Amino acid sequence: MEIRTLIPEIDGGKYPAKTETDRAFVVEAEAPGAARVTFKVRAAGAKEWESVPAVSLAPLGQATRWRAELSFPKSGYYEYTAEAASKGAHSAKAAYKVLEVMVEPPVGRFGAWYELFVRSQSPDLGRSGTFKDCENRLPDIQAMGFDVLYLAPVHPVGHTHRKGPNNSLTAGPQDPGCVWSIGDEHGGHTAVHPDLGTMEDFRQLTKAAGARGMKVALDIALTCSFDHPWLKQHPDWFFHNPDGTIKCAENPPKKYEDTVFLNFYPPDREVMWEELKNIFLFWIGQGVEIFRIDNPHTKPDEFWAWCIREVKKVHPDAIFLSEAFTYYERLELLAKLGFSQSYTYFTWRLKRDEILEYMDRLTRTYVKDFLRPNFFANTPDILTKQLQEGGPGVFKQRYALAATLSPCCGIYSTFELCENKALGGENYADSEKYVQRVWDWNREGNIKDFIARVNKARHENPALQLLDSLAFASSTDENVLAYVKATPDGSNAVLAVVNLDPAAARPTRVTVPLERIGLGDVYRAVDLLGGRTFVWKGREINVFIDPKDAVQLYRLEPLDAPAPEPQGVSELAQRHFAPFAELQYRAAHASDLLARREMKKLFNDEMAWRVYYGPNHDADYLATLDRLARAKGFDSIIEMFVGTPGH
């Protein structure tokens, strides 16, 4: 008798799995011949184990699989193992090796992030934005439903080799420089730029955000300007050119002329690493619990494994977001080392098959046990060609995908304004990275209300707060992506249908996986974005999505009573059906191609958007057309349309 496997197990137990305090941590063991299996759990370093009985699942070959749900009262590192007992009076016991799980608060898994530059929150171009200006924007950000206010670096900016507008190598006397070039005579990583306000102003901002239900995240870049105090205090902490000068930072193909990289292995490495760790502890003291780490892949893995664990010893609720757009294995290794969340390749996954493949890796492989994706729809560095060339519908599409595929999502501010002016490649024109900007946060064409409705749906539907609850649904149109998210007990289920084509309306038939969510043949669909309620019958649902709407989001619920058939008669439907039926007859029986084209135009222009489910669906109109179609020998008006030769 032995325990063959215990899952989740990350790389043979080398790295911890991840979970949160508000959800069950499901563990399974495979133990052939065992009479019973008991899972054990304890806080890391504790002596005593707590036993949790397991439930036997169906036999798997010659082995039996056992499962239990572990719960954790607070954040921190925990250990778990399994013990199997054999049958018989003199039962023997076999134990598995001890594994580790990193437990974090719910914000580690679920939250919508809003990124901004403090200096661009001023209503006046001649005055830098301040922490007070950020406070004034909190009601607007809260109204959009964001959970995390993410601040680009707030530290003093260096003078030497300061960057000018659009990353130019020459800055004018009034140019504020790049916020990631950290440090000057006012201090370094534990100081705030004097133009933004005082440290007390910063603390007040974190308190004001907290009062509105938002946490503040701070960007931490472990790089320095040429004017950072450390260059004089600790010259060995930096790389030098052959002539003795400090070497500027590079992340090929990028070069950061105004910034220098740290040498993480100087003679006094322990002193340096303690100093870096203390940056996080300092900001925790100012009210920050969440940190977005700039370019973590350019720093040693050993450092992150040590630093994150050391910070969590003092503050277990600390959250670390890894900003690393590098190859799969490197990105995933950073997650294994302890980063709570990870930037991903979502911004470049545009087609249905690309999204299907990527989400399959994130939700159906062992990656789901340690990597939490944070789907940012844009960043200060990433304005995709799709966003540059599309209108508000594309911005809606990308936010809807980010917010419903992943429980963690984010935008860089001005996304809600559909800002799409590019400099070249994926760069924003007049990027806030180098200059102060002034924005009209209510300018025409914004999608703030749409973002608010999506985020409201996320907060009200637990299924959207999970990652591995995802199941894709088939769609007859390759430009339409459909998927369901459901809680493990099936009490909450949401169907998302997204039009991936920014240029055309897409009518499609979606197959709803009713068996996955435990619904019968007749059920209710509550439109979470439009406020309407429909009664659906069967697995096959016809949906029409205009590109300007981009997405339909439905909560699927059982009916309390059988749904009545629509009894209304639509005179408009009767007027439309007469010429439609005549054209259909000519197309089907006389092979009249002109009639087929005219029939298609009539259906698409006048009928489809009332027939298919969506914001303009008309139940009486559809019921009338279906009755008239059945009188002609068809199952429905849609079958009459798509079944006509030439469709």
C-alpha positions in Angstrom: 0.0 0.0 0.0 1.3 3.4 -0.9 0.1 6.9 -1.9 1.1 7.3 -5.5 0.1 10.9 -6.1 -1.0 13.9 -4.2 -2.3 16.9 -6.1 -1.8 19.7 -6.4 1.9 19.1 -6.5 4.1 21.7 -8.3 7.3 20.3 -9.8 7.5 17.5 -7.3 6.9 19.8 -4.4 9.6 22.3 -5.2 7.2 25.2 -5.3 4.0 26.0 -3.4 0.5 25.8 -4.8 -1.8 28.8 -4.4 -5.2 29.4 -3.0 -7.2 32.0 -1.1 -8.9 32.3 2.3 -12.4 32.5 0.8 -12.5 29.2 -1.1 -11.9 25.5 -0.5 -8.5 24.1 -1.4 -9.3 20.8 -3.1 -6.7 18.0 -2.6 -6.7 14.6 -4.1 -4.6 11.5 -3.5 -4.3 8.2 -5.3 -3.9 5.2 -2.9 -4.3 1.7 -4.2 -5.6 -0.8 -1.6 -6.2 1.8 1.1 -9.0 1.4 3.5 -9.1 5.1 4.2 -7.0 8.2 3.5 -6.6 11.2 5.8 -5.3 14.6 4.7 -3.3 16.6 7.1 -2.6 20.3 7.2 -0.7 22.8 9.4 0.7 26.3 9.3 4.3 26.2 7.9 6.7 25.6 10.8 4.0 24.4 13.2 4.4 21.0 15.0 0.9 19.8 15.2 -1.2 18.6 12.2 -4.9 18.9 11.8 -6.5 15.9 10.2 -9.2 16.1 7.5 -11.0 12.9 6.5 -11.1 12.2 2.8 -14.0 11.0 0.6 -13.3 8.0 -1.7 -14.1 8.6 -5.3 -14.7 6.0 -8.0 -11.9 3.5 -8.4 -9.3 4.4 -10.9 -7.8 1.2 -12.3 -6.3 -0.6 -9.4 -6.1 2.6 -7.3 -8.7 4.6 -5.5 -8.8 8.3 -5.7 -9.6 10.3 -2.5 -10.6 13.9 -2.1 -11.0 16.5 0.6 -11.5 20.2 0.8 -9.1 22.1 3.1 -9.9 25.6 4.4 -7.5 28.2 5.8 -8.6 30.9 8.3 -5.9 33.5 7.3 -3.2 34.2 4.8 0.2 32.6 5.0 2.2 29.5 4.1 0.7 26.1 5.0 1.8 22.5 4.6 -0.3 19.5 3.6 0.2 15.8 3.2 -1.8 12.6 3.0 -1.8 9.4 5.0 -3.2 6.1 3.9 -4.3 3.2 6.2 -4.5 -0.4 4.9 -7.3 -2.8 5.5 -7.2 -5.4 8.3 -6.8 -5.7 12.1 -3.1 -4.8 11.9 -3.5 -1.9 9.5 -0.3 -0.2 8.3 0.0 3.5 7.4 1.8 5.1 4.6 2.4 8.9 4.4 3.2 11.1 1.4 5.8 13.8 1.4 4.9 17.2 2.8 3.8 19.9 0.2 3.2 23.6 0.6 0.4 26.0 -0.3 0.6 29.8 -0.3 -2.7 31.2 1.0 -3.6 34.8 0.2 -6.7 37.1 0.6 -9.4 37.0 -2.1 -7.9 40.1 -3.9 -5.1 37.7 -4.9 -7.6 36.0 -7.2 -10.3 38.5 -7.9 -10.2 42.2 -8.7 -10.4 44.8 -11.4 -7.3 47.1 -11.5 -7.3 50.8 -12.7 -3.8 52.1 -13.5 -3.0 55.8 -13.6 -0.2 58.4 -13.5 -0.6 60.7 -10.6 0.9 63.7 -12.4 -1.8 63.4 -15.1 -4.7 63.7 -12.7 -4.5 67.5 -12.6 -7.1 69.5 -14.6 -4.5 72.1 -15.5 -1.6 71.4 -17.9 0.7 73.8 -16.1 0.4 72.0 -12.8 1.4 68.5 -11.9 -1.3 66.2 -10.6 -1.2 65.4 -6.9 -2.4 62.8 -4.5 -5.2 65.2 -3.7 -6.2 65.2 -7.4 -6.3 61.4 -7.2 -8.6 61.6 -4.3 -10.9 63.8 -6.4 -11.0 61.1 -9.1 -11.9 58.2 -6.7 -15.7 58.6 -7.1 -15.3 58.3 -10.8 -13.1 55.2 -10.6 -15.3 53.7 -7.9 -18.4 54.2 -10.1 -16.8 52.2 -12.8 -16.5 49.3 -10.3 -12.7 49.0 -9.9 -11.3 47.2 -6.9 -7.6 48.3 -7.1 -6.2 51.7 -7.7 -2.8 51.1 -9.3 -0.3 54.0 -9.2 2.6 54.2 -11.6 5.8 55.1 -9.7 5.4 58.1 -7.4 9.1 58.6 -6.5 11.4 61.5 -7.4 12.6 61.4 -11.0 16.3 61.6 -12.0 17.8 64.5 -13.9 20.8 62.9 -15.7 20.0 61.7 -19.2 16.3 62.5 -18.5 14.0 61.4 -21.3 11.9 63.9 -23.2 8.5 63.5 -24.9 7.9 60.3 -26.7 11.1 58.7 -25.3 13.4 61.3 -26.9 16.9 61.5 -25.5 16.8 65.2 -25.0 14.5 66.7 -22.3 13.6 70.4 -22.0 13.8 72.3 -18.7 10.1 71.7 -18.0 9.9 68.0 -19.1 9.1 65.8 -16.0 11.0 62.7 -17.3 10.1 59.1 -17.1 8.6 58.0 -13.8 10.6 54.7 -13.9 13.8 56.6 -13.7 13.8 56.7 -9.9 15.8 58.9 -7.5 17.2 62.4 -7.1 18.2 64.7 -4.3 14.8 64.2 -2.6 15.4 60.5 -2.1 14.8 57.2 -3.8 12.4 54.3 -3.5 11.0 55.3 -0.1 10.3 58.9 -1.1 7.5 60.6 -3.1 8.1 63.2 -5.8 7.5 66.6 -4.1 5.3 67.7 -7.0 2.8 65.0 -6.1 2.4 66.0 -2.5 3.7 64.7 0.9 3.9 61.3 2.4 0.9 62.2 4.6 -1.0 63.1 1.4 -0.2 59.6 0.1 -1.4 58.0 3.3 -4.6 60.0 3.1 -5.1 58.7 -0.5 -4.8 55.1 0.6 -7.3 55.7 3.4 -9.8 57.5 1.1 -9.5 54.6 -1.4 -10.1 52.1 1.4 -13.2 53.9 2.5 -14.6 53.4 -1.0 -13.7 49.7 -1.0 -10.6 50.0 -3.1 -7.0 49.0 -2.3 -4.0 50.9 -3.6 -1.3 49.1 -5.6 2.1 50.7 -6.1 4.5 50.1 -9.0 7.9 49.0 -7.7 10.8 49.1 -10.2 14.1 47.9 -8.7 16.1 50.2 -10.9 17.6 53.6 -10.3 18.2 56.9 -12.1 21.8 58.1 -12.3 20.9 60.5 -9.5 19.6 57.9 -7.0 21.3 58.3 -3.6 22.5 54.7 -3.7 24.9 55.4 -6.5 27.0 57.4 -4.1 26.3 55.4 -1.0 26.7 52.0 -2.6 28.6 52.1 -5.9 29.2 48.4 -5.8 25.5 47.8 -6.1 25.7 48.7 -9.8 27.3 47.5 -13.0 30.2 49.5 -14.5 31.6 50.1 -17.9 35.3 49.4 -18.6 36.0 53.1 -18.0 34.5 53.0 -14.5 31.2 54.8 -15.3 27.9 53.3 -14.4 26.3 51.2 -17.1 22.8 52.1 -18.2 20.0 49.5 -18.1 19.1 47.3 -21.0 16.4 44.8 -21.6 17.1 43.9 -25.3 15.9 45.2 -27.6 15.0 48.0 -25.3 17.7 50.4 -23.8 17.0 52.7 -20.9 19.5 55.5 -21.2 18.1 57.3 -18.1 18.2 54.3 -15.8 20.7 51.9 -14.3 20.3 48.2 -13.3 21.2 46.9 -9.9 23.9 44.3 -9.4 22.2 41.8 -7.1 25.4 40.1 -6.1 27.7 42.8 -4.7 30.2 42.0 -1.9 27.6 43.1 0.7 24.7 41.2 -0.9 22.9 40.6 2.4 22.9 44.3 3.2 21.6 45.1 -0.3 18.8 42.5 -0.3 17.6 43.6 3.1 17.5 47.2 1.8 15.4 46.1 -1.1 13.1 44.0 1.1 12.6 47.0 3.3 11.2 49.0 0.4 8.1 46.8 0.4 7.8 46.9 4.2 8.1 50.7 4.2 5.2 51.0 1.7 3.1 48.5 3.7 3.6 50.9 6.6 2.0 53.6 4.4 -1.1 51.6 3.6 -0.1 49.7 0.5 -0.6 45.9 0.4 -0.3 45.3 -3.4 2.8 45.7 -5.5 3.2 45.5 -9.3 6.8 44.6 -10.0 8.4 46.1 -13.1 10.5 43.7 -15.2 11.0 41.0 -12.5 12.5 38.7 -15.1 15.6 40.9 -15.3 16.3 40.2 -11.6 17.6 36.9 -10.0 15.0 34.2 -9.4 16.8 33.6 -6.1 16.1 37.1 -4.9 12.3 36.9 -5.6 11.9 33.6 -3.9 13.7 35.0 -0.8 12.2 38.5 -0.8 8.5 37.6 -1.3 8.7 35.0 1.4 10.4 37.4 3.8 7.9 40.1 3.2 5.0 37.7 3.7 6.5 36.6 7.1 5.8 40.1 8.3 2.7 40.8 6.2 1.0 37.6 4.8 -1.7 39.6 2.9 0.9 41.2 0.6 0.1 40.7 -3.1 2.8 40.7 -5.8 2.0 41.2 -9.5 4.7 40.1 -12.0 5.1 42.3 -15.1 7.0 39.9 -17.3 6.2 39.5 -21.0 8.7 36.8 -21.7 8.6 33.2 -22.9 6.0 30.8 -21.3 8.5 29.0 -19.0 10.0 32.1 -17.6 6.7 33.8 -16.9 5.4 30.6 -15.2 8.6 30.2 -13.2 8.1 33.7 -11.7 4.6 32.5 -10.6 6.1 29.4 -9.0 8.6 31.5 -7.1 5.8 33.3 -5.2 4.3 36.0 -7.4 0.6 36.2 -6.6 -0.5 37.2 -10.1 1.1 37.5 -13.6 0.8 39.6 -16.6 0.0 37.4 -19.6 -0.1 37.3 -23.4 -3.9 38.0 -23.4 -3.4 41.4 -25.1 -2.2 39.6 -28.3 -4.7 36.8 -28.3 -7.3 38.1 -30.7 -8.8 35.1 -32.7 -11.1 32.5 -31.3 -8.6 29.6 -31.7 -5.9 31.7 -30.1 -8.0 32.4 -27.1 -9.2 28.8 -26.8 -5.7 27.5 -26.8 -4.4 30.0 -24.3 -7.3 29.6 -21.9 -7.0 25.8 -22.1 -3.4 26.1 -20.8 -4.3 28.5 -18.0 -7.4 26.6 -16.8 -7.0 22.9 -17.6 -3.4 22.2 -16.9 -1.4 22.2 -13.7 -0.6 25.8 -14.4 -4.0 26.7 -12.7 -2.6 25.6 -9.4 0.0 28.3 -9.1 -0.5 31.0 -11.8 -3.2 33.6 -11.5 -3.5 35.6 -14.7 -4.2 39.3 -14.6 -5.7 40.2 -18.0 -4.8 43.8 -18.7 -6.6 45.0 -21.8 -3.9 47.7 -22.3 -0.8 49.0 -20.5 1.3 52.2 -20.9 3.5 50.1 -23.2 0.8 48.2 -25.1 -1.7 49.8 -27.4 -2.4 47.0 -29.8 -3.1 47.5 -33.5 -6.6 46.2 -32.9 -7.2 49.1 -30.4 -5.5 51.6 -32.6 -7.7 50.7 -35.6 -11.0 50.0 -33.9 -13.6 52.1 -32.3 -15.5 51.8 -29.0 -16.8 48.4 -29.9 -13.3 47.0 -29.9 -12.6 48.5 -26.5 -15.8 47.0 -25.2 -14.9 43.6 -26.7 -11.4 43.5 -25.1 -12.6 44.6 -21.7 -15.4 42.1 -21.7 -13.0 39.3 -22.6 -10.5 40.4 -20.0 -13.1 40.8 -17.3 -15.0 37.6 -17.9 -12.3 35.1 -18.9 -10.1 36.0 -15.9 -11.2 37.0 -12.4 -8.3 39.4 -12.4 -8.3 42.1 -15.0 -7.1 45.7 -15.5 -6.9 48.7 -17.7 -4.5 51.6 -18.0 -6.4 54.8 -17.7 -7.8 56.4 -20.9 -8.9 53.0 -22.0 -12.3 54.0 -20.9 -12.0 57.1 -23.2 -11.1 54.8 -26.1 -7.8 56.6 -26.5 -6.1 55.1 -29.5 -3.5 57.6 -30.8 -0.3 55.8 -31.5 3.2 56.9 -32.2 4.4 53.7 -33.9 4.3 50.0 -33.1 2.3 49.7 -29.9 3.4 53.0 -28.4 1.0 55.7 -27.3 1.5 59.1 -28.8 2.7 61.6 -26.2 2.9 58.8 -23.7 2.3 59.7 -20.0 5.5 57.8 -19.3 7.4 60.9 -20.3 5.0 63.9 -20.1 2.1 65.2 -18.0 -1.3 64.9 -19.8 -4.6 66.5 -19.0 -7.7 64.5 -19.8 -11.4 65.1 -20.1 -12.6 62.0 -18.2 -16.2 62.4 -19.5 -15.3 63.1 -23.1 -17.8 62.0 -25.8 -17.5 58.4 -26.9 -16.3 57.0 -23.6 -17.4 53.5 -22.4 -17.4 54.2 -18.7 -21.0 53.0 -18.3 -20.2 49.7 -20.1 -17.2 49.0 -17.9 -19.4 49.8 -14.8 -22.0 47.3 -16.0 -19.4 44.6 -16.6 -17.8 45.1 -13.3 -21.2 45.1 -11.5 -21.8 41.7 -13.1 -18.4 40.5 -11.9 -19.2 41.5 -8.3 -22.7 40.0 -8.3 -21.9 36.7 -9.9 -19.5 34.4 -8.0 -18.9 32.3 -11.2 -17.0 35.3 -12.7 -14.8 35.5 -9.7 -13.2 32.1 -10.5 -10.6 31.1 -13.1 -11.0 27.3 -13.5 -14.8 27.5 -13.7 -14.5 28.1 -17.5 -16.1 25.9 -20.1 -16.3 26.9 -23.8 -19.5 26.6 -25.8 -19.7 25.8 -29.5 -20.7 28.6 -31.8 -21.6 28.3 -35.5 -19.6 31.4 -36.3 -15.8 31.3 -35.8 -15.9 35.1 -35.1 -18.0 34.5 -32.1 -16.6 33.2 -28.8 -19.0 31.7 -26.3 -18.3 30.3 -22.9 -19.9 29.5 -19.6 -18.6 30.1 -16.0 -20.3 28.3 -13.2 -19.6 27.9 -9.4 -18.7 24.3 -8.3 -22.2 23.8 -6.9 -23.9 25.1 -10.0 -25.8 27.8 -8.0 -24.4 30.6 -10.2 -23.8 30.3 -14.0 -23.0 33.0 -16.5 -22.9 32.7 -20.3 -20.8 35.1 -22.3 -21.1 35.5 -26.1 -18.5 37.9 -27.6 -18.3 39.2 -31.2 -14.6 39.1 -32.2 -15.3 40.8 -35.5 -15.0 44.6 -35.1 -16.5 45.3 -38.4 -19.7 43.2 -38.8 -22.7 42.0 -36.9 -22.7 38.3 -36.2 -25.8 36.1 -35.9 -24.8 32.7 -34.5 -26.2 29.6 -32.9 -24.6 28.8 -29.5 -24.9 25.4 -27.8 -25.4 26.0 -24.1 -23.8 23.2 -21.9 -26.9 22.7 -19.8 -25.6 19.5 -18.2 -22.6 21.4 -16.7 -24.8 23.8 -14.9 -27.6 21.5 -14.0 -30.4 23.3 -15.9 -33.4 21.7 -17.5 -34.7 22.2 -21.0 -36.5 25.5 -20.1 -34.6 28.1 -18.2 -34.3 31.8 -17.6 -31.6 34.0 -19.1 -31.0 37.4 -17.3 -29.3 39.9 -19.5 -26.6 41.3 -17.1 -25.7 44.3 -19.4 -29.1 45.2 -20.8 -31.4 44.4 -17.9 -33.9 42.2 -19.8 -35.0 38.7 -19.0 -35.6 35.9 -21.5 -37.0 32.4 -21.3 -34.8 30.0 -23.3 -35.7 26.5 -24.4 -33.2 23.8 -25.2 -29.5 23.8 -25.8 -29.4 25.7 -29.1 -29.7 29.5 -28.7 -29.7 31.9 -31.6 -27.8 35.1 -30.7 -27.2 38.3 -32.7 -24.3 40.6 -31.7 -23.7 44.0 -33.2 -20.0 45.0 -33.1 -20.9 48.2 -31.3 -22.3 46.1 -28.5 -19.5 43.5 -28.7 -20.8 41.2 -25.9 -23.8 39.6 -24.4 -23.7 38.4 -20.8 -26.4 36.3 -19.3 -27.0 34.7 -15.9 -28.7 31.4 -16.5 -31.3 30.3 -13.9 -33.9 27.6 -13.4 -37.5 28.6 -13.9 -39.8 28.6 -10.9 -42.7 27.6 -13.1 -43.2 26.5 -16.8 -42.8 29.4 -19.2 -45.9 30.6 -21.0 -45.7 30.7 -24.8 -45.7 34.3 -26.2 -49.2 35.0 -27.3 -48.8 38.5 -28.8 -49.2 39.1 -32.5 -46.8 41.4 -34.2 -48.2 43.3 -37.2 -44.7 44.3 -38.2 -43.7 40.6 -38.3 -46.7 39.9 -40.6 -45.7 42.7 -42.9 -42.2 41.4 -43.1 -43.1 37.8 -43.5 -45.2 38.2 -46.7 -42.4 39.5 -49.0 -39.8 37.2 -47.1 -41.9 34.1 -47.9 -42.4 35.1 -51.5 -38.6 35.6 -52.0 -37.9 32.4 -50.1 -40.2 30.4 -52.4 -38.6 31.9 -55.6 -35.1 31.2 -54.2 -35.9 27.6 -53.2 -38.1 26.5 -56.0 -37.0 28.6 -59.0 -33.3 28.9 -58.2 -33.7 32.7 -58.3 -30.3 34.0 -57.1 -31.6 37.6 -57.2 -34.5 36.6 -55.0 -32.0 34.9 -52.6 -30.0 38.1 -52.3 -33.1 40.2 -51.7 -34.3 37.7 -49.1 -31.0 37.8 -47.3 -31.0 41.6 -47.3 -34.5 41.8 -45.9 -33.7 39.3 -43.2 -30.4 40.9 -42.1 -31.6 44.5 -42.3 -35.1 44.2 -40.8 -35.6 40.8 -39.1 -32.4 39.2 -37.7 -31.8 41.7 -34.9 -35.4 41.3 -33.7 -35.3 37.5 -34.1 -32.0 36.6 -32.5 -31.5 37.1 -28.7 -29.9 40.4 -27.8 -30.7 44.0 -26.8 -33.3 44.4 -29.6 -35.0 41.0 -29.3 -38.8 41.1 -29.8 -40.5 38.0 -28.4 -43.9 38.7 -30.0 -42.2 39.4 -33.3 -40.3 36.1 -33.2 -43.3 34.1 -32.0 -45.4 35.5 -34.9 -42.7 34.7 -37.5 -42.2 31.2 -36.1 -46.0 30.5 -36.3 -46.1 31.7 -39.9 -42.9 29.7 -40.8 -44.4 26.5 -39.2 -47.5 27.0 -41.4 -45.2 26.8 -44.4 -43.7 23.6 -43.1 -40.6 24.9 -41.3 -39.5 24.5 -37.7 -38.8 28.2 -37.2 -38.1 31.4 -39.1 -34.4 30.8 -38.7 -34.7 27.3 -40.1 -36.6 28.8 -43.0 -33.8 31.3 -43.7 -30.7 29.1 -43.2 -32.3 26.1 -44.9 -32.9 28.0 -48.1 -30.4 26.9 -50.9 -27.6 29.3 -51.3 -27.4 30.3 -47.6 
